[in-house]
Amino acid sequence: MKFLVDAQLPKKLALMFQYRGYDAIHTLDLPAKNFTKDSEINRISIREQRILITKDRDFIESFIVSNKPYKLLYVNTGNVTTTELIALFSEVFSMILEAFETSKMIELTQTQMIVHQQ
């Protein structure tokens, strides 16, 4: 599995995935960095089969309407510290990986992981 972490989330999240052996990039790693347009993020996600991790609700609509990005992990936690976010991801990491074996969209809140079937 490969991942692309969007601009509203810390680069440390991509680093956490890398530390666990996964191919993960952050928008800061792209040529336009955090100014990369959503359409380009979708293209990269589809071309490289990367799961997009984002807080941007626009990607939910894009996913529902046009099946873009490739797969989507929507982070719906509100404002949390980087430490809290990393701890949350660490707690559910294996469940996220398992869910993406059969699902294309997951929503992560502070208290639950919602696997959307499409």
N, CA, C and O atoms as a GROMACS GRO file, in nm:
protein
  472
    1MET      N    1   0.083  -0.118   0.000
    1MET     CA    2   0.000   0.000   0.000
    1MET      C    3   0.088   0.124   0.000
    1MET      O    4   0.193   0.130   0.064
    2LYS      N    5   0.041   0.223  -0.074
    2LYS     CA    6   0.112   0.351  -0.082
    2LYS      C    7   0.017   0.461  -0.038
    2LYS      O    8  -0.104   0.450  -0.053
    3PHE      N    9   0.074   0.569   0.017
    3PHE     CA   10  -0.007   0.674   0.076
    3PHE      C   11   0.042   0.812   0.031
    3PHE      O   12   0.160   0.831   0.000
    4LEU      N   13  -0.052   0.906   0.028
    4LEU     CA   14  -0.024   1.046   0.000
    4LEU      C   15  -0.094   1.128   0.107
    4LEU      O   16  -0.216   1.126   0.117
    5VAL      N   17  -0.017   1.201   0.188
    5VAL     CA   18  -0.071   1.281   0.297
    5VAL      C   19  -0.087   1.425   0.248
    5VAL      O   20   0.008   1.486   0.199
    6ASP      N   21  -0.208   1.477   0.263
    6ASP     CA   22  -0.242   1.611   0.214
    6ASP      C   23  -0.189   1.720   0.307
    6ASP      O   24  -0.144   1.694   0.419
    7ALA      N   25  -0.194   1.842   0.256
    7ALA     CA   26  -0.132   1.959   0.318
    7ALA      C   27  -0.182   1.992   0.459
    7ALA      O   28  -0.104   2.043   0.540
    8GLN      N   29  -0.308   1.965   0.490
    8GLN     CA   30  -0.360   2.005   0.622
    8GLN      C   31  -0.310   1.915   0.734
    8GLN      O   32  -0.332   1.943   0.851
    9LEU      N   33  -0.244   1.808   0.698
    9LEU     CA   34  -0.193   1.713   0.796
    9LEU      C   35  -0.040   1.723   0.805
    9LEU      O   36   0.025   1.759   0.707
   10PRO      N   37   0.016   1.693   0.920
   10PRO     CA   38   0.161   1.710   0.938
   10PRO      C   39   0.243   1.607   0.860
   10PRO      O   40   0.201   1.494   0.840
   11LYS      N   41   0.360   1.650   0.818
   11LYS     CA   42   0.451   1.560   0.747
   11LYS      C   43   0.489   1.442   0.837
   11LYS      O   44   0.522   1.334   0.787
   12LYS      N   45   0.485   1.462   0.968
   12LYS     CA   46   0.517   1.354   1.061
   12LYS      C   47   0.427   1.232   1.040
   12LYS      O   48   0.466   1.120   1.070
   13LEU      N   49   0.306   1.255   0.988
   13LEU     CA   50   0.216   1.143   0.961
   13LEU      C   51   0.273   1.056   0.848
   13LEU      O   52   0.272   0.934   0.857
   14ALA      N   53   0.321   1.119   0.741
   14ALA     CA   54   0.385   1.045   0.632
   14ALA      C   55   0.509   0.973   0.684
   14ALA      O   56   0.536   0.859   0.646
   15LEU      N   57   0.584   1.039   0.770
   15LEU     CA   58   0.705   0.978   0.826
   15LEU      C   59   0.671   0.856   0.912
   15LEU      O   60   0.745   0.758   0.914
   16MET      N   61   0.557   0.862   0.982
   16MET     CA   62   0.515   0.748   1.062
   16MET      C   63   0.487   0.627   0.972
   16MET      O   64   0.525   0.515   1.004
   17PHE      N   65   0.420   0.651   0.858
   17PHE     CA   66   0.392   0.543   0.764
   17PHE      C   67   0.524   0.489   0.707
   17PHE      O   68   0.540   0.368   0.694
   18GLN      N   69   0.617   0.577   0.673
   18GLN     CA   70   0.747   0.535   0.621
   18GLN      C   71   0.821   0.450   0.724
   18GLN      O   72   0.879   0.347   0.691
   19TYR      N   73   0.819   0.493   0.848
   19TYR     CA   74   0.887   0.421   0.956
   19TYR      C   75   0.833   0.279   0.968
   19TYR      O   76   0.906   0.187   1.005
   20ARG      N   77   0.705   0.262   0.937
   20ARG     CA   78   0.642   0.130   0.944
   20ARG      C   79   0.659   0.051   0.814
   20ARG      O   80   0.602  -0.057   0.798
   21GLY      N   81   0.739   0.106   0.722
   21GLY     CA   82   0.774   0.032   0.601
   21GLY      C   83   0.686   0.059   0.480
   21GLY      O   84   0.694  -0.014   0.381
   22TYR      N   85   0.604   0.162   0.484
   22TYR     CA   86   0.514   0.192   0.373
   22TYR      C   87   0.566   0.309   0.290
   22TYR      O   88   0.634   0.398   0.341
   23ASP      N   89   0.532   0.305   0.164
   23ASP     CA   90   0.566   0.413   0.071
   23ASP      C   91   0.466   0.526   0.097
   23ASP      O   92   0.349   0.515   0.061
   24ALA      N   93   0.512   0.632   0.158
   24ALA     CA   94   0.425   0.744   0.192
   24ALA      C   95   0.495   0.875   0.159
   24ALA      O   96   0.613   0.894   0.189
   25ILE      N   97   0.421   0.963   0.095
   25ILE     CA   98   0.472   1.097   0.066
   25ILE      C   99   0.374   1.200   0.119
   25ILE      O  100   0.256   1.171   0.142
   26HIS      N  101   0.425   1.319   0.139
   26HIS     CA  102   0.344   1.432   0.182
   26HIS      C  103   0.340   1.530   0.065
   26HIS      O  104   0.429   1.528  -0.020
   27THR      N  105   0.238   1.615   0.061
   27THR     CA  106   0.234   1.714  -0.047
   27THR      C  107   0.360   1.801  -0.046
   27THR      O  108   0.397   1.855  -0.150
   28LEU      N  109   0.424   1.817   0.067
   28LEU     CA  110   0.550   1.892   0.071
   28LEU      C  111   0.659   1.828  -0.015
   28LEU      O  112   0.755   1.895  -0.052
   29ASP      N  113   0.644   1.699  -0.046
   29ASP     CA  114   0.741   1.628  -0.129
   29ASP      C  115   0.714   1.648  -0.279
   29ASP      O  116   0.797   1.609  -0.362
   30LEU      N  117   0.602   1.707  -0.313
   30LEU     CA  118   0.565   1.727  -0.454
   30LEU      C  119   0.625   1.859  -0.505
   30LEU      O  120   0.658   1.946  -0.425
   31PRO      N  121   0.640   1.873  -0.637
   31PRO     CA  122   0.702   1.995  -0.692
   31PRO      C  123   0.634   2.125  -0.645
   31PRO      O  124   0.703   2.222  -0.613
   32ALA      N  125   0.501   2.128  -0.641
   32ALA     CA  126   0.429   2.249  -0.598
   32ALA      C  127   0.406   2.251  -0.447
   32ALA      O  128   0.341   2.341  -0.394
   33LYS      N  129   0.460   2.152  -0.379
   33LYS     CA  130   0.451   2.140  -0.233
   33LYS      C  131   0.305   2.150  -0.187
   33LYS      O  132   0.217   2.090  -0.247
   34ASN      N  133   0.279   2.226  -0.081
   34ASN     CA  134   0.143   2.235  -0.028
   34ASN      C  135   0.049   2.318  -0.115
   34ASN      O  136  -0.069   2.334  -0.081
   35PHE      N  137   0.099   2.370  -0.225
   35PHE     CA  138   0.014   2.444  -0.319
   35PHE      C  139  -0.034   2.355  -0.434
   35PHE      O  140  -0.094   2.404  -0.529
   36THR      N  141  -0.008   2.226  -0.425
   36THR     CA  142  -0.051   2.132  -0.527
   36THR      C  143  -0.203   2.133  -0.536
   36THR      O  144  -0.272   2.120  -0.434
   37LYS      N  145  -0.256   2.147  -0.656
   37LYS     CA  146  -0.400   2.153  -0.677
   37LYS      C  147  -0.463   2.016  -0.650
   37LYS      O  148  -0.401   1.912  -0.669
   38ASP      N  149  -0.588   2.020  -0.607
   38ASP     CA  150  -0.662   1.896  -0.579
   38ASP      C  151  -0.665   1.804  -0.700
   38ASP      O  152  -0.653   1.682  -0.686
   39SER      N  153  -0.680   1.860  -0.819
   39SER     CA  154  -0.686   1.778  -0.941
   39SER      C  155  -0.554   1.703  -0.961
   39SER      O  156  -0.554   1.588  -1.005
   40GLU      N  157  -0.443   1.767  -0.930
   40GLU     CA  158  -0.313   1.701  -0.943
   40GLU      C  159  -0.295   1.594  -0.834
   40GLU      O  160  -0.238   1.488  -0.860
   41ILE      N  161  -0.344   1.622  -0.716
   41ILE     CA  162  -0.339   1.522  -0.608
   41ILE      C  163  -0.418   1.399  -0.650
   41ILE      O  164  -0.373   1.286  -0.630
   42ASN      N  165  -0.536   1.420  -0.708
   42ASN     CA  166  -0.617   1.307  -0.756
   42ASN      C  167  -0.542   1.229  -0.865
   42ASN      O  168  -0.542   1.106  -0.863
   43ARG      N  169  -0.480   1.300  -0.958
   43ARG     CA  170  -0.406   1.232  -1.066
   43ARG      C  171  -0.292   1.146  -1.010
   43ARG      O  172  -0.275   1.031  -1.051
   44ILE      N  173  -0.217   1.201  -0.916
   44ILE     CA  174  -0.107   1.126  -0.855
   44ILE      C  175  -0.161   1.005  -0.780
   44ILE      O  176  -0.107   0.895  -0.791
   45SER      N  177  -0.267   1.026  -0.705
   45SER     CA  178  -0.327   0.917  -0.628
   45SER      C  179  -0.369   0.802  -0.720
   45SER      O  180  -0.342   0.685  -0.689
   46ILE      N  181  -0.433   0.834  -0.831
   46ILE     CA  182  -0.479   0.730  -0.924
   46ILE      C  183  -0.362   0.668  -0.999
   46ILE      O  184  -0.351   0.545  -1.007
   47ARG      N  185  -0.274   0.750  -1.051
   47ARG     CA  186  -0.161   0.700  -1.130
   47ARG      C  187  -0.071   0.607  -1.047
   47ARG      O  188  -0.026   0.504  -1.097
   48GLU      N  189  -0.046   0.644  -0.922
   48GLU     CA  190   0.046   0.568  -0.838
   48GLU      C  191  -0.027   0.477  -0.739
   48GLU      O  192   0.036   0.413  -0.655
   49GLN      N  193  -0.159   0.472  -0.750
   49GLN     CA  194  -0.244   0.393  -0.659
   49GLN      C  195  -0.209   0.422  -0.513
   49GLN      O  196  -0.179   0.332  -0.434
   50ARG      N  197  -0.214   0.550  -0.481
   50ARG     CA  198  -0.186   0.597  -0.345
   50ARG      C  199  -0.317   0.629  -0.274
   50ARG      O  200  -0.407   0.691  -0.332
   51ILE      N  201  -0.327   0.586  -0.151
   51ILE     CA  202  -0.441   0.621  -0.067
   51ILE      C  203  -0.419   0.764  -0.017
   51ILE      O  204  -0.317   0.793   0.045
   52LEU      N  205  -0.515   0.852  -0.045
   52LEU     CA  206  -0.504   0.990  -0.001
   52LEU      C  207  -0.554   1.002   0.143
   52LEU      O  208  -0.664   0.959   0.175
   53ILE      N  209  -0.472   1.062   0.227
   53ILE     CA  210  -0.509   1.091   0.366
   53ILE      C  211  -0.527   1.242   0.375
   53ILE      O  212  -0.432   1.317   0.352
   54THR      N  213  -0.648   1.287   0.407
   54THR     CA  214  -0.678   1.429   0.401
   54THR      C  215  -0.782   1.470   0.503
   54THR      O  216  -0.857   1.386   0.554
   55LYS      N  217  -0.786   1.599   0.533
   55LYS     CA  218  -0.893   1.660   0.612
   55LYS      C  219  -0.985   1.742   0.523
   55LYS      O  220  -1.083   1.799   0.571
   56ASP      N  221  -0.955   1.749   0.395
   56ASP     CA  222  -1.027   1.833   0.298
   56ASP      C  223  -1.155   1.763   0.252
   56ASP      O  224  -1.151   1.662   0.182
   57ARG      N  225  -1.269   1.819   0.292
   57ARG     CA  226  -1.400   1.761   0.257
   57ARG      C  227  -1.424   1.759   0.107
   57ARG      O  228  -1.504   1.678   0.059
   58ASP      N  229  -1.359   1.846   0.031
   58ASP     CA  230  -1.378   1.848  -0.114
   58ASP      C  231  -1.346   1.712  -0.176
   58ASP      O  232  -1.405   1.674  -0.277
   59PHE      N  233  -1.254   1.639  -0.117
   59PHE     CA  234  -1.217   1.509  -0.172
   59PHE      C  235  -1.327   1.404  -0.150
   59PHE      O  236  -1.335   1.307  -0.226
   60ILE      N  237  -1.412   1.423  -0.050
   60ILE     CA  238  -1.525   1.332  -0.032
   60ILE      C  239  -1.619   1.345  -0.151
   60ILE      O  240  -1.660   1.245  -0.210
   61GLU      N  241  -1.654   1.468  -0.187
   61GLU     CA  242  -1.742   1.491  -0.302
   61GLU      C  243  -1.678   1.437  -0.430
   61GLU      O  244  -1.744   1.369  -0.509
   62SER      N  245  -1.552   1.465  -0.450
   62SER     CA  246  -1.480   1.417  -0.568
   62SER      C  247  -1.483   1.264  -0.573
   62SER      O  248  -1.500   1.205  -0.680
   63PHE      N  249  -1.466   1.203  -0.459
   63PHE     CA  250  -1.465   1.057  -0.454
   63PHE      C  251  -1.603   1.000  -0.488
   63PHE      O  252  -1.615   0.905  -0.565
   64ILE      N  253  -1.707   1.059  -0.430
   64ILE     CA  254  -1.843   1.010  -0.453
   64ILE      C  255  -1.887   1.035  -0.597
   64ILE      O  256  -1.946   0.947  -0.660
   65VAL      N  257  -1.859   1.153  -0.649
   65VAL     CA  258  -1.905   1.190  -0.782
   65VAL      C  259  -1.822   1.125  -0.893
   65VAL      O  260  -1.878   1.075  -0.991
   66SER      N  261  -1.690   1.126  -0.880
   66SER     CA  262  -1.606   1.082  -0.992
   66SER      C  263  -1.506   0.972  -0.956
   66SER      O  264  -1.418   0.940  -1.036
   67ASN      N  265  -1.522   0.914  -0.837
   67ASN     CA  266  -1.434   0.804  -0.794
   67ASN      C  267  -1.287   0.843  -0.794
   67ASN      O  268  -1.200   0.763  -0.828
   68LYS      N  269  -1.260   0.967  -0.755
   68LYS     CA  270  -1.124   1.019  -0.742
   68LYS      C  271  -1.111   1.079  -0.604
   68LYS      O  272  -1.199   1.156  -0.564
   69PRO      N  273  -1.010   1.049  -0.531
   69PRO     CA  274  -0.884   0.980  -0.560
   69PRO      C  275  -0.901   0.828  -0.565
   69PRO      O  276  -1.012   0.775  -0.557
   70TYR      N  277  -0.787   0.760  -0.578
   70TYR     CA  278  -0.784   0.614  -0.586
   70TYR      C  279  -0.855   0.551  -0.466
   70TYR      O  280  -0.949   0.473  -0.484
   71LYS      N  281  -0.813   0.585  -0.346
   71LYS     CA  282  -0.879   0.549  -0.220
   71LYS      C  283  -0.863   0.668  -0.128
   71LYS      O  284  -0.773   0.750  -0.145
   72LEU      N  285  -0.953   0.677  -0.028
   72LEU     CA  286  -0.957   0.797   0.055
   72LEU      C  287  -0.967   0.762   0.204
   72LEU      O  288  -1.050   0.682   0.246
   73LEU      N  289  -0.878   0.825   0.281
   73LEU     CA  290  -0.887   0.820   0.426
   73LEU      C  291  -0.914   0.963   0.472
   73LEU      O  292  -0.825   1.047   0.476
   74TYR      N  293  -1.040   0.987   0.508
   74TYR     CA  294  -1.082   1.120   0.550
   74TYR      C  295  -1.065   1.134   0.700
   74TYR      O  296  -1.124   1.057   0.777
   75VAL      N  297  -0.984   1.231   0.743
   75VAL     CA  298  -0.955   1.255   0.884
   75VAL      C  299  -1.051   1.362   0.933
   75VAL      O  300  -1.040   1.479   0.896
   76ASN      N  301  -1.144   1.321   1.018
   76ASN     CA  302  -1.250   1.408   1.068
   76ASN      C  303  -1.237   1.420   1.220
   76ASN      O  304  -1.329   1.386   1.294
   77THR      N  305  -1.123   1.470   1.263
   77THR     CA  306  -1.093   1.476   1.406
   77THR      C  307  -1.109   1.615   1.466
   77THR      O  308  -1.099   1.632   1.587
   78GLY      N  309  -1.134   1.714   1.382
   78GLY     CA  310  -1.131   1.850   1.432
   78GLY      C  311  -0.986   1.887   1.461
   78GLY      O  312  -0.894   1.824   1.410
   79ASN      N  313  -0.968   1.988   1.542
   79ASN     CA  314  -0.831   2.031   1.576
   79ASN      C  315  -0.774   1.943   1.685
   79ASN      O  316  -0.824   1.937   1.797
   80VAL      N  317  -0.667   1.874   1.650
   80VAL     CA  318  -0.593   1.793   1.746
   80VAL      C  319  -0.445   1.824   1.727
   80VAL      O  320  -0.403   1.871   1.621
   81THR      N  321  -0.367   1.799   1.829
   81THR     CA  322  -0.224   1.821   1.817
   81THR      C  323  -0.163   1.711   1.729
   81THR      O  324  -0.223   1.606   1.708
   82THR      N  325  -0.045   1.737   1.680
   82THR     CA  326   0.026   1.636   1.601
   82THR      C  327   0.047   1.510   1.685
   82THR      O  328   0.031   1.398   1.636
   83THR      N  329   0.083   1.528   1.809
   83THR     CA  330   0.105   1.413   1.899
   83THR      C  331  -0.022   1.330   1.913
   83THR      O  332  -0.016   1.207   1.906
   84GLU      N  333  -0.136   1.396   1.931
   84GLU     CA  334  -0.264   1.325   1.943
   84GLU      C  335  -0.299   1.254   1.813
   84GLU      O  336  -0.348   1.141   1.814
   85LEU      N  337  -0.273   1.319   1.700
   85LEU     CA  338  -0.303   1.259   1.570
   85LEU      C  339  -0.218   1.134   1.545
   85LEU      O  340  -0.270   1.032   1.501
   86ILE      N  341  -0.090   1.143   1.573
   86ILE     CA  342  -0.001   1.028   1.555
   86ILE      C  343  -0.043   0.914   1.648
   86ILE      O  344  -0.041   0.798   1.607
   87ALA      N  345  -0.079   0.947   1.770
   87ALA     CA  346  -0.124   0.845   1.865
   87ALA      C  347  -0.252   0.777   1.815
   87ALA      O  348  -0.265   0.655   1.825
   88LEU      N  349  -0.344   0.854   1.762
   88LEU     CA  350  -0.468   0.799   1.708
   88LEU      C  351  -0.439   0.704   1.592
   88LEU      O  352  -0.491   0.593   1.588
   89PHE      N  353  -0.356   0.748   1.498
   89PHE     CA  354  -0.320   0.663   1.384
   89PHE      C  355  -0.247   0.537   1.431
   89PHE      O  356  -0.270   0.429   1.377
   90SER      N  357  -0.161   0.550   1.528
   90SER     CA  358  -0.088   0.434   1.579
   90SER      C  359  -0.184   0.332   1.638
   90SER      O  360  -0.166   0.211   1.621
   91GLU      N  361  -0.285   0.381   1.708
   91GLU     CA  362  -0.382   0.294   1.773
   91GLU      C  363  -0.463   0.211   1.672
   91GLU      O  364  -0.495   0.095   1.699
   92VAL      N  365  -0.496   0.270   1.557
   92VAL     CA  366  -0.584   0.201   1.460
   92VAL      C  367  -0.511   0.161   1.332
   92VAL      O  368  -0.574   0.122   1.234
   93PHE      N  369  -0.380   0.171   1.332
   93PHE     CA  370  -0.301   0.150   1.210
   93PHE      C  371  -0.333   0.017   1.142
   93PHE      O  372  -0.363   0.015   1.022
   94SER      N  373  -0.327  -0.092   1.214
   94SER     CA  374  -0.351  -0.223   1.152
   94SER      C  375  -0.495  -0.235   1.104
   94SER      O  376  -0.520  -0.301   1.003
   95MET      N  377  -0.589  -0.174   1.173
   95MET     CA  378  -0.729  -0.177   1.128
   95MET      C  379  -0.748  -0.099   0.999
   95MET      O  380  -0.827  -0.138   0.914
   96ILE      N  381  -0.675   0.013   0.985
   96ILE     CA  382  -0.682   0.091   0.861
   96ILE      C  383  -0.634   0.006   0.744
   96ILE      O  384  -0.701  -0.003   0.641
   97LEU      N  385  -0.519  -0.057   0.761
   97LEU     CA  386  -0.463  -0.140   0.654
   97LEU      C  387  -0.559  -0.253   0.617
   97LEU      O  388  -0.581  -0.280   0.499
   98GLU      N  389  -0.614  -0.317   0.716
   98GLU     CA  390  -0.707  -0.427   0.691
   98GLU      C  391  -0.833  -0.378   0.619
   98GLU      O  392  -0.880  -0.443   0.526
   99ALA      N  393  -0.887  -0.265   0.661
   99ALA     CA  394  -1.009  -0.211   0.600
   99ALA      C  395  -0.987  -0.174   0.454
   99ALA      O  396  -1.077  -0.193   0.372
  100PHE      N  397  -0.869  -0.123   0.420
  100PHE     CA  398  -0.843  -0.085   0.282
  100PHE      C  399  -0.825  -0.205   0.189
  100PHE      O  400  -0.818  -0.188   0.067
  101GLU      N  401  -0.818  -0.324   0.244
  101GLU     CA  402  -0.814  -0.443   0.159
  101GLU      C  403  -0.946  -0.461   0.085
  101GLU      O  404  -0.949  -0.514  -0.026
  102THR      N  405  -1.056  -0.418   0.146
  102THR     CA  406  -1.188  -0.438   0.085
  102THR      C  407  -1.267  -0.309   0.064
  102THR      O  408  -1.369  -0.311  -0.006
  103SER      N  409  -1.224  -0.199   0.120
  103SER     CA  410  -1.297  -0.073   0.111
  103SER      C  411  -1.212   0.032   0.039
  103SER      O  412  -1.090   0.021   0.030
  104LYS      N  413  -1.281   0.133  -0.012
  104LYS     CA  414  -1.211   0.242  -0.081
  104LYS      C  415  -1.214   0.373  -0.004
  104LYS      O  416  -1.145   0.468  -0.039
  105MET      N  417  -1.297   0.377   0.105
  105MET     CA  418  -1.305   0.501   0.182
  105MET      C  419  -1.323   0.471   0.330
  105MET      O  420  -1.407   0.390   0.370
  106ILE      N  421  -1.242   0.540   0.410
  106ILE     CA  422  -1.249   0.529   0.556
  106ILE      C  423  -1.254   0.671   0.612
  106ILE      O  424  -1.188   0.762   0.563
  107GLU      N  425  -1.335   0.686   0.716
  107GLU     CA  426  -1.340   0.812   0.789
  107GLU      C  427  -1.289   0.786   0.930
  107GLU      O  428  -1.333   0.692   0.997
  108LEU      N  429  -1.196   0.868   0.974
  108LEU     CA  430  -1.138   0.852   1.107
  108LEU      C  431  -1.175   0.973   1.192
  108LEU      O  432  -1.143   1.086   1.157
  109THR      N  433  -1.242   0.947   1.304
  109THR     CA  434  -1.274   1.052   1.400
  109THR      C  435  -1.190   1.028   1.525
  109THR      O  436  -1.109   0.936   1.529
  110GLN      N  437  -1.209   1.112   1.624
  110GLN     CA  438  -1.132   1.094   1.748
  110GLN      C  439  -1.174   0.969   1.824
  110GLN      O  440  -1.100   0.918   1.908
  111THR      N  441  -1.296   0.920   1.794
  111THR     CA  442  -1.348   0.808   1.873
  111THR      C  443  -1.379   0.683   1.792
  111THR      O  444  -1.403   0.577   1.849
  112GLN      N  445  -1.379   0.694   1.659
  112GLN     CA  446  -1.415   0.576   1.580
  112GLN      C  447  -1.355   0.580   1.440
  112GLN      O  448  -1.314   0.684   1.389
  113MET      N  449  -1.352   0.463   1.380
  113MET     CA  450  -1.312   0.447   1.242
  113MET      C  451  -1.434   0.395   1.167
  113MET      O  452  -1.486   0.288   1.200
  114ILE      N  453  -1.479   0.469   1.067
  114ILE     CA  454  -1.597   0.432   0.990
  114ILE      C  455  -1.552   0.386   0.852
  114ILE      O  456  -1.491   0.462   0.777
  115VAL      N  457  -1.582   0.262   0.821
  115VAL     CA  458  -1.547   0.204   0.691
  115VAL      C  459  -1.669   0.219   0.601
  115VAL      O  460  -1.773   0.158   0.627
  116HIS      N  461  -1.655   0.299   0.496
  116HIS     CA  462  -1.764   0.322   0.403
  116HIS      C  463  -1.758   0.220   0.291
  116HIS      O  464  -1.653   0.200   0.230
  117GLN      N  465  -1.868   0.157   0.265
  117GLN     CA  466  -1.876   0.062   0.153
  117GLN      C  467  -1.932   0.136   0.033
  117GLN      O  468  -2.027   0.214   0.045
  118GLN      N  469  -1.873   0.111  -0.081
  118GLN     CA  470  -1.921   0.181  -0.201
  118GLN      C  471  -1.951   0.081  -0.309
  118GLN      O  472  -1.993   0.120  -0.418
   0.00000   0.00000   0.00000
